[in-house]
Amino acid sequence: MKKLTIGLIGAIGAGKSAAAAVLARLGGAVVDADAVGHAALELPAVRERLAARWGNVLKDDGRVDRRKIAEIVFRDPAERTALEAIVFPSIRRLCEEAMAAGQADPAKKIVVLDAAVLIEAGWKDVCDKLIYVDAPHEVRVARVAARSGWTEAELLAREAAQMPAEEKKKHAHVILNNATTRDDLADEIERILLAWTA
């Protein structure tokens, strides 16, 4: 029997990773699309296409300089679209392989795809249910400052490069407010999971 596949989407700094960690503790095979995306950038065919498009975006050791790529794509939506066209097919393939492994693993109860751009990338079809993780703006600003050293302006610039939150929320089966404690988050996720798997 196919296991429930949950997609995690949400605002930057809202706590998708914290929600994914809770789901992992509850028996989820979690596929982190960001980590998969980093791996996809190092595929030889992807590196070649990136270098062909933007020139000097490889480090001396041949790996992709993600900072240079980010500077290019966050300034220009057309370049971001070009990057997505290059990497999204490889990311989807690698995510689907990891999700299939989760489906096959008898120790796992559910499969979770943690993917900030799940809707934009057109991957909604691989999930049975979607959870949108949200938190107030000021909470998210504090979290990204602590986690990544970003300023509020950097957070806003990255948010502007993504689908608007209200549009993403329309796709979600549940909107999960992660404004308080990890214990509250875990309790709410357990309640959602119980409703979906009962």
Backbone as CSV, one residue per row, in Angstrom:
resi,resn,N_x,N_y,N_z,CA_x,CA_y,CA_z,C_x,C_y,C_z
1,MET,0.827,-1.180,0.000,0.000,0.000,0.000,0.879,1.253,0.000
2,LYS,0.528,2.217,-0.841,1.302,3.451,-0.937,1.176,4.258,0.357
3,LYS,2.318,4.742,0.817,2.332,5.564,2.026,1.898,6.987,1.687
4,LEU,1.299,7.650,2.652,0.918,9.047,2.511,2.165,9.870,2.210
5,THR,2.071,10.727,1.192,3.171,11.620,0.842,2.739,13.048,1.137
6,ILE,3.487,13.698,2.017,3.170,15.055,2.455,4.202,16.017,1.886
7,GLY,3.733,17.094,1.288,4.610,18.157,0.829,4.638,19.275,1.851
8,LEU,5.828,19.758,2.184,5.988,20.887,3.104,6.380,22.114,2.308
9,ILE,5.562,23.147,2.398,5.859,24.426,1.772,5.704,25.490,2.849
10,GLY,6.092,26.723,2.549,5.867,27.764,3.537,6.764,28.959,3.355
11,ALA,6.565,29.905,4.243,7.320,31.146,4.218,8.764,30.891,4.645
12,ILE,9.676,31.702,4.121,11.081,31.604,4.511,11.190,31.932,6.002
13,GLY,11.860,31.058,6.746,12.043,31.277,8.176,10.855,30.864,9.029
14,ALA,9.840,30.272,8.405,8.645,29.873,9.165,8.860,28.582,9.938
15,GLY,9.819,27.760,9.497,10.101,26.531,10.232,9.774,25.256,9.489
16,LYS,9.934,25.260,8.167,9.713,24.021,7.400,10.666,22.926,7.870
17,SER,11.901,23.291,8.130,12.881,22.288,8.583,12.514,21.734,9.954
18,ALA,12.015,22.593,10.839,11.575,22.116,12.155,10.386,21.175,12.002
19,ALA,9.461,21.516,11.114,8.312,20.640,10.857,8.779,19.318,10.258
20,ALA,9.750,19.385,9.347,10.288,18.160,8.743,10.941,17.276,9.803
21,ALA,11.643,17.889,10.750,12.289,17.115,11.820,11.245,16.403,12.682
22,VAL,10.134,17.077,12.960,9.052,16.438,13.722,8.494,15.262,12.932
23,LEU,8.241,15.475,11.642,7.703,14.401,10.804,8.679,13.227,10.718
24,ALA,9.973,13.508,10.705,10.972,12.429,10.696,10.889,11.620,11.993
25,ARG,10.762,12.306,13.125,10.635,11.608,14.410,9.372,10.750,14.469
26,LEU,8.360,11.142,13.710,7.099,10.399,13.689,7.086,9.314,12.613
27,GLY,8.260,9.013,12.062,8.361,7.919,11.097,8.387,8.337,9.649
28,GLY,8.634,9.608,9.396,8.662,10.093,8.021,10.007,9.918,7.351
29,ALA,9.961,9.519,6.078,11.154,9.530,5.231,11.189,10.920,4.607
30,VAL,12.046,11.789,5.123,12.060,13.189,4.699,13.059,13.394,3.571
31,VAL,12.570,13.988,2.491,13.409,14.353,1.355,13.527,15.877,1.372
32,ASP,14.738,16.378,1.566,15.008,17.814,1.640,15.397,18.305,0.248
33,ALA,14.474,19.004,-0.413,14.722,19.442,-1.786,15.877,20.433,-1.878
34,ASP,16.138,21.211,-0.813,17.291,22.119,-0.833,18.588,21.324,-0.919
35,ALA,18.708,20.291,-0.087,19.910,19.449,-0.118,20.027,18.739,-1.456
36,VAL,18.900,18.257,-1.966,18.905,17.607,-3.283,19.310,18.615,-4.352
37,GLY,18.828,19.855,-4.213,19.194,20.903,-5.168,20.683,21.182,-5.182
38,HIS,21.301,21.176,-4.000,22.755,21.370,-3.932,23.476,20.222,-4.631
39,ALA,22.977,19.005,-4.441,23.577,17.844,-5.116,23.385,17.944,-6.625
40,ALA,22.210,18.404,-7.052,21.933,18.526,-8.490,22.870,19.535,-9.147
41,LEU,23.225,20.588,-8.425,24.141,21.590,-8.979,25.510,21.002,-9.293
42,GLU,25.857,19.908,-8.631,27.172,19.305,-8.842,27.166,18.197,-9.891
43,LEU,26.007,17.911,-10.474,25.983,16.939,-11.573,26.752,17.527,-12.750
44,PRO,27.635,16.751,-13.385,28.455,17.299,-14.471,27.646,18.000,-15.565
45,ALA,26.540,17.418,-15.985,25.742,18.030,-17.058,25.159,19.369,-16.615
46,VAL,24.758,19.463,-15.361,24.205,20.720,-14.836,25.304,21.767,-14.736
47,ARG,26.473,21.382,-14.198,27.592,22.336,-14.094,27.959,22.894,-15.456
48,GLU,28.004,22.014,-16.455,28.358,22.459,-17.812,27.350,23.472,-18.338
49,ARG,26.066,23.219,-18.121,25.036,24.143,-18.609,25.087,25.478,-17.870
50,LEU,25.364,25.442,-16.567,25.476,26.683,-15.802,26.661,27.511,-16.294
51,ALA,27.800,26.851,-16.495,28.994,27.555,-16.977,28.773,28.096,-18.383
52,ALA,28.065,27.348,-19.215,27.785,27.813,-20.577,26.886,29.046,-20.549
53,ARG,25.976,29.096,-19.614,25.027,30.218,-19.552,25.662,31.463,-18.937
54,TRP,26.407,31.279,-17.813,26.857,32.438,-17.052,28.369,32.582,-16.946
55,GLY,29.114,31.738,-17.613,30.565,31.891,-17.584,31.183,31.478,-16.267
56,ASN,31.839,32.407,-15.603,32.652,32.120,-14.421,31.803,31.917,-13.160
57,VAL,31.100,30.783,-13.084,30.298,30.470,-11.893,30.788,29.194,-11.209
58,LEU,31.974,28.739,-11.612,32.562,27.561,-10.977,33.748,27.994,-10.122
59,LYS,33.911,27.346,-8.975,35.059,27.609,-8.113,36.285,26.934,-8.712
60,ASP,37.449,27.217,-8.135,38.698,26.627,-8.622,38.665,25.102,-8.597
61,ASP,37.927,24.528,-7.632,37.853,23.066,-7.538,36.796,22.459,-8.464
62,GLY,36.138,23.306,-9.278,35.155,22.811,-10.244,33.727,22.775,-9.738
63,ARG,33.536,23.016,-8.425,32.171,23.037,-7.889,31.496,24.360,-8.230
64,VAL,30.175,24.336,-8.220,29.403,25.539,-8.526,29.513,26.524,-7.368
65,ASP,29.736,27.788,-7.705,29.759,28.858,-6.711,28.315,29.327,-6.526
66,ARG,27.649,28.779,-5.526,26.226,29.067,-5.323,25.986,30.541,-5.019
67,ARG,26.938,31.189,-4.377,26.790,32.619,-4.074,26.725,33.438,-5.368
68,LYS,27.593,33.118,-6.325,27.567,33.836,-7.607,26.256,33.594,-8.347
69,ILE,25.806,32.343,-8.329,24.533,32.016,-8.984,23.402,32.807,-8.321
70,ALA,23.390,32.841,-6.988,22.333,33.560,-6.260,22.334,35.042,-6.612
71,GLU,23.526,35.644,-6.705,23.606,37.065,-7.059,22.980,37.326,-8.421
72,ILE,23.191,36.419,-9.348,22.642,36.573,-10.699,21.126,36.396,-10.695
73,VAL,20.655,35.317,-10.109,19.238,34.963,-10.258,18.305,35.769,-9.363
74,PHE,18.791,36.290,-8.241,17.907,37.090,-7.402,17.792,38.523,-7.905
75,ARG,18.655,38.931,-8.826,18.556,40.257,-9.438,17.631,40.274,-10.638
76,ASP,17.493,39.131,-11.310,16.801,39.115,-12.599,15.880,37.898,-12.700
77,PRO,14.573,38.129,-12.714,13.627,37.007,-12.791,13.838,36.113,-14.019
78,ALA,14.275,36.683,-15.126,14.509,35.874,-16.334,15.667,34.902,-16.106
79,GLU,16.682,35.345,-15.378,17.815,34.465,-15.085,17.413,33.381,-14.082
80,ARG,16.536,33.740,-13.139,16.031,32.734,-12.204,15.252,31.659,-12.959
81,THR,14.447,32.089,-13.922,13.697,31.136,-14.741,14.653,30.233,-15.518
82,ALA,15.739,30.809,-16.022,16.736,30.014,-16.754,17.389,28.985,-15.829
83,LEU,17.727,29.400,-14.604,18.313,28.466,-13.633,17.345,27.327,-13.341
84,GLU,16.086,27.673,-13.113,15.078,26.651,-12.818,14.955,25.652,-13.965
85,ALA,14.996,26.149,-15.193,14.893,25.251,-16.354,16.078,24.293,-16.414
86,ILE,17.233,24.749,-15.949,18.428,23.898,-15.961,18.387,22.868,-14.831
87,VAL,18.031,23.301,-13.619,18.181,22.402,-12.462,16.920,21.664,-12.020
88,PHE,15.735,22.235,-12.248,14.521,21.597,-11.726,14.310,20.172,-12.224
89,PRO,14.556,19.866,-13.495,14.363,18.469,-13.913,15.254,17.486,-13.139
90,SER,16.499,17.867,-12.896,17.403,16.986,-12.136,16.981,16.890,-10.678
91,ILE,16.552,18.013,-10.100,16.103,17.987,-8.705,14.879,17.089,-8.575
92,ARG,13.939,17.231,-9.497,12.729,16.400,-9.411,13.089,14.912,-9.512
93,ARG,13.964,14.574,-10.457,14.351,13.163,-10.622,14.986,12.621,-9.341
94,LEU,15.916,13.382,-8.770,16.586,12.940,-7.544,15.609,12.862,-6.365
95,CYS,14.687,13.816,-6.278,13.673,13.775,-5.213,12.774,12.559,-5.377
96,GLU,12.358,12.286,-6.608,11.488,11.131,-6.838,12.197,9.825,-6.488
97,GLU,13.503,9.744,-6.780,14.267,8.548,-6.404,14.307,8.391,-4.880
98,ALA,14.544,9.493,-4.175,14.596,9.443,-2.709,13.220,9.133,-2.122
99,MET,12.178,9.674,-2.730,10.819,9.394,-2.250,10.451,7.932,-2.490
100,ALA,10.876,7.380,-3.609,10.617,5.960,-3.887,11.327,5.084,-2.857
101,ALA,12.536,5.478,-2.467,13.254,4.731,-1.426,12.488,4.801,-0.106
102,GLY,11.914,5.961,0.201,11.101,6.100,1.407,9.849,5.243,1.355
103,GLN,9.238,5.174,0.177,8.054,4.317,0.010,8.419,2.853,0.246
104,ALA,9.608,2.466,-0.191,10.035,1.064,-0.094,10.571,0.687,1.289
105,ASP,10.909,1.679,2.106,11.508,1.418,3.418,10.425,1.010,4.420
106,PRO,10.442,-0.244,4.885,9.392,-0.698,5.808,9.414,0.026,7.155
107,ALA,10.523,0.664,7.488,10.619,1.379,8.762,9.942,2.749,8.713
108,LYS,9.585,3.202,7.524,8.985,4.525,7.376,7.476,4.420,7.226
109,LYS,6.765,5.352,7.883,5.297,5.345,7.863,4.724,6.285,6.811
110,ILE,5.444,7.379,6.539,5.016,8.383,5.564,6.240,8.866,4.797
111,VAL,5.995,9.583,3.713,7.062,10.205,2.938,6.800,11.709,2.955
112,VAL,7.853,12.490,3.153,7.729,13.940,3.255,8.671,14.594,2.254
113,LEU,8.137,15.495,1.441,8.954,16.292,0.527,8.981,17.714,1.059
114,ASP,10.127,18.123,1.588,10.339,19.471,2.117,10.902,20.305,0.972
115,ALA,10.022,21.097,0.335,10.422,21.820,-0.877,9.760,23.193,-0.918
116,ALA,10.537,24.228,-0.650,9.999,25.587,-0.625,9.313,25.966,-1.937
117,VAL,9.849,25.484,-3.061,9.309,25.867,-4.376,8.485,24.747,-5.002
118,LEU,7.897,23.907,-4.189,7.131,22.757,-4.674,6.037,23.176,-5.662
119,ILE,5.310,24.235,-5.353,4.227,24.693,-6.229,4.800,25.285,-7.511
120,GLU,5.768,26.200,-7.371,6.363,26.854,-8.542,6.988,25.849,-9.499
121,ALA,7.574,24.804,-8.935,8.266,23.806,-9.754,7.308,22.824,-10.419
122,GLY,6.033,22.864,-10.026,5.065,21.947,-10.621,5.139,20.542,-10.050
123,TRP,5.551,20.409,-8.780,5.724,19.095,-8.166,4.562,18.715,-7.256
124,LYS,3.523,19.518,-7.242,2.375,19.258,-6.368,1.796,17.861,-6.607
125,ASP,1.921,17.381,-7.835,1.333,16.088,-8.212,1.965,14.897,-7.498
126,VAL,3.145,15.054,-6.923,3.790,13.919,-6.245,3.375,13.810,-4.778
127,CYS,2.545,14.740,-4.314,2.126,14.760,-2.906,0.631,14.506,-2.774
128,ASP,0.273,13.784,-1.714,-1.138,13.561,-1.397,-1.722,14.736,-0.629
129,LYS,-0.919,15.332,0.239,-1.349,16.445,1.090,-0.232,17.476,1.149
130,LEU,-0.618,18.749,1.311,0.351,19.832,1.448,0.126,20.567,2.762
131,ILE,1.218,20.812,3.466,1.192,21.627,4.682,1.961,22.909,4.387
132,TYR,1.317,24.053,4.618,1.986,25.347,4.517,2.383,25.758,5.933
133,VAL,3.691,25.913,6.161,4.202,26.317,7.472,4.340,27.837,7.469
134,ASP,3.724,28.475,8.450,3.694,29.934,8.503,4.121,30.416,9.883
135,ALA,4.533,31.675,9.949,4.852,32.354,11.206,4.788,33.850,10.918
136,PRO,4.547,34.663,11.935,4.505,36.110,11.723,5.831,36.638,11.161
137,HIS,5.738,37.725,10.420,6.911,38.313,9.757,8.056,38.556,10.740
138,GLU,7.764,39.165,11.893,8.837,39.514,12.834,9.526,38.266,13.390
139,VAL,8.787,37.188,13.548,9.378,35.922,14.001,10.307,35.378,12.918
140,ARG,9.867,35.430,11.668,10.681,34.918,10.567,11.943,35.753,10.379
141,VAL,11.838,37.077,10.528,13.019,37.950,10.421,14.047,37.553,11.479
142,ALA,13.595,37.355,12.714,14.515,36.966,13.794,15.150,35.610,13.510
143,ARG,14.366,34.675,12.992,14.900,33.333,12.717,15.952,33.360,11.615
144,VAL,15.698,34.071,10.513,16.684,34.067,9.423,17.921,34.871,9.793
145,ALA,17.769,35.871,10.653,18.943,36.609,11.130,19.819,35.686,11.965
146,ALA,19.190,34.904,12.847,19.948,33.979,13.697,20.539,32.833,12.893
147,ARG,19.771,32.309,11.928,20.194,31.129,11.172,21.209,31.469,10.086
148,SER,20.934,32.529,9.328,21.730,32.807,8.129,22.413,34.165,8.137
149,GLY,22.132,34.978,9.146,22.717,36.310,9.188,22.070,37.286,8.218
150,TRP,20.895,36.942,7.710,20.216,37.820,6.751,19.602,39.012,7.462
151,THR,19.543,40.114,6.724,18.801,41.280,7.184,17.345,41.132,6.740
152,GLU,16.502,42.012,7.243,15.102,41.993,6.813,15.014,42.249,5.310
153,ALA,15.873,43.140,4.796,15.867,43.437,3.358,16.215,42.198,2.536
154,GLU,17.179,41.400,3.014,17.537,40.168,2.295,16.385,39.172,2.301
155,LEU,15.698,39.068,3.434,14.533,38.185,3.506,13.469,38.646,2.517
156,LEU,13.183,39.942,2.504,12.152,40.471,1.605,12.527,40.255,0.145
157,ALA,13.810,40.403,-0.187,14.253,40.188,-1.574,14.054,38.735,-1.984
158,ARG,14.368,37.817,-1.107,14.187,36.396,-1.429,12.711,36.031,-1.501
159,GLU,11.917,36.616,-0.621,10.472,36.370,-0.691,9.889,36.901,-1.995
160,ALA,10.387,38.045,-2.436,9.888,38.639,-3.681,10.199,37.762,-4.885
161,ALA,11.226,36.922,-4.767,11.615,36.034,-5.864,10.765,34.768,-5.899
162,GLN,9.922,34.571,-4.880,9.089,33.372,-4.818,7.627,33.726,-5.075
163,MET,6.831,32.696,-5.285,5.388,32.871,-5.414,4.870,33.536,-4.133
164,PRO,3.928,34.475,-4.259,3.384,35.121,-3.056,2.783,34.103,-2.079
165,ALA,2.953,34.384,-0.795,2.487,33.472,0.253,1.001,33.169,0.127
166,GLU,0.198,34.177,-0.140,-1.254,33.952,-0.224,-1.596,32.990,-1.351
167,GLU,-0.830,33.035,-2.424,-1.063,32.110,-3.543,-0.688,30.684,-3.141
168,LYS,0.445,30.537,-2.454,0.863,29.202,-2.001,-0.149,28.611,-1.028
169,LYS,-0.664,29.447,-0.136,-1.609,28.968,0.873,-2.852,28.353,0.231
170,LYS,-3.225,28.838,-0.936,-4.414,28.313,-1.626,-4.248,26.836,-1.980
171,HIS,-3.015,26.392,-2.135,-2.738,24.999,-2.516,-2.678,24.058,-1.310
172,ALA,-2.535,24.623,-0.116,-2.312,23.810,1.087,-3.607,23.200,1.610
173,HIS,-3.479,21.989,2.115,-4.594,21.342,2.807,-4.693,21.849,4.242
174,VAL,-3.540,22.245,4.804,-3.469,22.753,6.179,-2.454,23.887,6.217
175,ILE,-2.795,24.952,6.960,-1.840,26.021,7.243,-1.441,25.859,8.705
176,LEU,-0.160,25.635,8.919,0.384,25.338,10.242,1.082,26.581,10.782
177,ASN,0.562,27.138,11.875,1.156,28.325,12.476,2.281,27.894,13.408
178,ASN,3.505,28.282,13.072,4.680,27.916,13.862,5.271,29.162,14.520
179,ALA,4.449,29.834,15.320,4.891,31.076,15.949,5.364,30.881,17.377
180,THR,5.137,29.702,17.942,5.451,29.533,19.363,6.593,28.540,19.564
181,THR,6.344,27.458,20.279,7.427,26.547,20.665,7.474,25.311,19.767
182,ARG,8.604,24.626,19.828,8.737,23.366,19.081,7.771,22.308,19.612
183,ASP,7.498,22.342,20.899,6.531,21.394,21.463,5.141,21.636,20.889
184,ASP,4.756,22.913,20.783,3.457,23.235,20.179,3.413,22.779,18.727
185,LEU,4.521,22.998,18.017,4.607,22.566,16.620,4.435,21.053,16.526
186,ALA,5.138,20.320,17.374,5.057,18.857,17.356,3.645,18.379,17.668
187,ASP,3.004,19.007,18.648,1.631,18.620,19.000,0.686,18.820,17.822
188,GLU,0.820,19.945,17.150,-0.067,20.241,16.019,0.181,19.275,14.859
189,ILE,1.440,18.962,14.589,1.751,18.018,13.508,1.216,16.631,13.846
190,GLU,1.351,16.213,15.085,0.803,14.909,15.484,-0.705,14.869,15.268
191,ARG,-1.389,15.957,15.600,-2.837,16.029,15.409,-3.204,15.918,13.926
192,ILE,-2.457,16.647,13.079,-2.704,16.610,11.630,-2.472,15.203,11.093
193,LEU,-1.357,14.615,11.484,-1.007,13.274,10.998,-2.045,12.238,11.425
194,LEU,-2.505,12.356,12.638,-3.529,11.431,13.128,-4.798,11.542,12.276
195,ALA,-5.188,12.762,11.953,-6.389,12.965,11.130,-6.199,12.401,9.725
196,TRP,-5.000,12.526,9.187,-4.753,12.085,7.809,-4.496,10.588,7.686
197,THR,-4.065,9.952,8.759,-3.704,8.531,8.654,-4.657,7.609,9.405
198,ALA,-5.667,8.175,10.044,-6.615,7.356,10.821,-7.481,6.498,9.904
